């Protein structure tokens, strides 16, 4: 494509579009069929052991209170036992393979030609960023709506809505951050920009994943749907639009800050690693601030719920 061979470029473009369309169609059909049988598997098994009940009463997850751990484990079980939601969780990985796997050797050679340093480390974050976009939208925006009509049981309890949102952030941010970290780590190992730049890039990806997913939980709380009967209608279209817009703003701002840090180091002759760390700190701090505002707005909306 870069050599002006438009015929070959058109062939690759058609191939990618055909593969993406086929994957999307297959996923949509499979998602609808699996939904009919997915919720049946959400019924807890009949066999229960006394030891398991004792462990669960003490808090099944470390560092979390029993209430938070109960909500987190319940969400994970609902996500994994509902096959339709499990397919949506796996689909981003399939798309990553389609996008980057078909032209992997040429793309790897082009990135390695840049040498080590921040530019190669930034390019290595692209697969993790695509994965973050898909998972944060699908999991974060639907985290609060996942409760359905059982939200009224929680509202009637003596627990606060802020604790409820904390549990939702744990249940979504943990798996999203883990998968993003694996994707970023694998890309940095393959590209080899230098261990220092690779470590900072992975840390940036994990921090941004936690902040962005938390922000999506807050947006999902503002536009929560508790009267859904189809899991595919949990997310509000307005919430999806706002979430995609804020994700784009955070991504562009973070990329600009990193580029500015490299330009500043070249002009002022400051150490590149110093300006790079400063840009990372500002980017992560800004994302955390926006996520905190999102959680506050979501909590304010949930506090208006009344049991009637």
N, C-alpha and C positions, 0 to 999 in steps of 0.2 A: 504493500500500500504506500509506503514511504518512497518507493522508487518510481512512482507514477504508473504502476501496473494496475490500471483501473479494472480490468477484466478479472484479475485474480482477487482484487479487493472486493468487487461485487459478488464473486462466488463465495468468499468467506462470509460476507455480510448476510447473504441469503441463507447460508448454512447455519449461522448463529441464530438468525431470526426463526428459521424452521425448527431448530432444536428447542429454542425458548418457547415457541408457540406449542409445540408438541408436549413439552414438559408441563406447561401451564394448563393445557387442556386435560392431560392425564391427571394432574393433581386436582383439578376442579371436579372431574367426574368421580375420582376415587374419594375425594373429600365428602361429597354428598352421600355416597353409598355407605362409607364407613360411619357417618354420623348416626345412621339408623341403628347401628349395633354398638356404637361406642359407649353410650351412657349405661348400657346394661353392665359393662365391666366395672363401672364405678362403685358397684355394690361391694361393701367390705366382705372379706371372707368370713365364713362361719367359725372357723377354728381360731380361737383366741387363747393365748397362754397367759397365765397369771404373771409370769415374769415380765412379759412384754408390757402388760398393763402397769406394772409397778414402775418400769423404766419410763413409760410415757407420762405417768403422773409426776415424775421428778423432772421432766423436761427432756424431750427426745433429742434436742439439739443443744450442743454446748454454747455458752454465752448468750442464750436466749431464754426469756421467761417461758413458763409453760403455755401461756396464752399465745405468745408470738410463735413458739415452736409448733403449736397445734395448727395455727392458720397456715404456716409455711408448709408443713407436711401434708395438710389437706389439699393445698393448691397443687403441690407436686404430684400427688396421687391422681387428682382430677385431670391434670395435664397429660400424664402418661397413660392412664387407663382409658381416656377418650381417644380412640384411634384417629378421629378427624383432627383433633388438636395436635396429636403427636405428629401427623403428617405435615401440618403447617410448621411445626418446630424443625422438621428435618429438611424441608424444601429449600431453605437458604443455602445449606451445604451443597445440595444438588446444583443450584444455580451457580455457586462459586466454581464448581468443577466444570460446568459448561462454559463459563466466561473465561476462566484462566487455564483450564486443562487442555483445550484444543490447540492453543498456540504457546504452550509453556516453554519449549526450548528457545524460541525466538525472543519471547518476552524476557526470559531470564538472561539471555545474552545481552539484550539491550540495557537492562538494569545494571548488570555487572560492568558494562562498559563505562558507567559513570564513576566507578571506583568506590572506595569507602567514604564514609562521612554521612552527614545529615541528609543530603538529597536521596541517597539510596535507602536510608532508614525510613524516610517519609514515604517513599514509594512502596516499601514493604508493608506499610500499614493499610494499603488500599483494600486487600481482601478482608482484613479484620473490620475495616470501616463499613464495607458492604454488608458483612454479617451483622454488625452492630445495628445498622439501619433496619434490617429486616426483623431481627429479634426484638429490638426495643419497641418497634411499632406493634408487632403482633402480640408480644407478651406484656409489655408495659401498659399499653392502652386498654387491654382487656383484663388487667389484674383485678380491678375493683368490681367490674361488671361480672366477673366470674362467680361472684357470690350468688347472683340471681335473687330470688325472693327470700333466700335465707339471710339476707342482709338485715331483715327486721329482727331476727333472733339476736344478732350481735348488737343492734341498736338498743334493744330492750335490756341488754346486759349492763353491768356496772363498768364495763371497759370503755375507754375513750376512743374516739374516732382517730386520733393521732396515733395511738398504739396500733389500731387496725391498719393504717397506712404504713406504719413501720414494718409490720409483718408482710404487707404486700411488696414493699421495697426489698426486703430480704428474699422473698420467694422468687422474685424476678431478677434482681441484680446479681445474685450469686451465680445462677447458671449462665446468664448472659456474659458476665465478666469472665467466667471460666472459659467459655468457648471463644470469646474474643482474644483472651490471653493465649490460648493454644494456637489460634490462627495467626496471630501476630508473631508468636515465638517461632512457629514453623517457617513463616515467610522470612523472618530475619536470619534464621539459621541457613536457609537456602541462599539468600542474597549476600550475606556476610559483609555488612557495612562496617564492621568493627564492633568488638564486644561492648564498648562503652556506649556507642550510639544505639546499638540494638537493645541494650537494657533500658535505656531511657525511653526509647520508642515503645517498648512493651509496657513500661510503667505508665506512659501517657495513654496508651490504648485502654488499659484496665481502669485508670481513673476516669477517663471520659466515658467508658461504658457504664460504670456505676452511676455517674452523674446524669447521663442521658436517660438511662433506664428509670432512675428515680423521677426525673422530670416527666417522663411518659406516664408513670403511675399517677402523678399529680394531675396531669391533663385528663387521664382516663377517669379520675375521680370527679372532675368537674362535669364531664359529659358521660357519666355512668348510666348504663341501662340495666335495670334490675328486673324488667318484665319480659326478657327475651325467652323464647322457647327454642330457638335455633342458635347454636353456638357461633354460627357465622355472622350473626347480627348483634354481637355483643358490643362492637365498637361503633361509636357515633361518627358519621362522615365528617362533621365539623371538627371533631377531636382528631381524626386522622389527618385532616388538612393542616390544622394548627401544629400537630406533632411533626409532620414532615417539614413544615416551614421552619420551625425552631431547630430541628436537627440540621437543616441546611445552613442556617445562620451560624450555629455553633461550629459546624465543620469548616465553613469558609473562614470564619474568624480565627479558628485555631491554625489553619493552614497559613493564613496571612501573617499571623504572629511568628510562626516558625520561619517563614521566608524573610520577614523583616529582621529577625534575629541574625540570620546569615548575612544579609546585606549590611547590617549595622556592624557586625564583626569585621567585614571586609573594608568598610569605610573608616571606622575608628580604630581598627587594629586591636580591639578588645579580644580577649580569648573567646574563641567560638563556643566552647563548652559553657562559658558563663552566660553569654547571651542566649544560648539554647535553653539552658535551665530557667532563665528568667522568663522566656517566652512560654515554656511549659507551665511554669507556676501561674502566670497570668491566664493562660487558656483554661487550665483545670480550675482555678479559682473562679473564673467567670462562669464556667459550666455549673459549678457547685452552687453559686449564688442563684442562677436561674432555676436550678432544680429545687432549691429551698423555697423560692417564691411559688413554684408550681405546687409543692406539697402544702404550703400554707393556703393557697387558693382552694386546693382539693379538700383540705380539712374543713375550711369554712363552708364549703358546699355540703359536705357530709353532715356537719353539725346541724344543718337545717332540716335533716330528715326527722320525721315524727312518726311514731307508731300510732296508727289510727285504725 
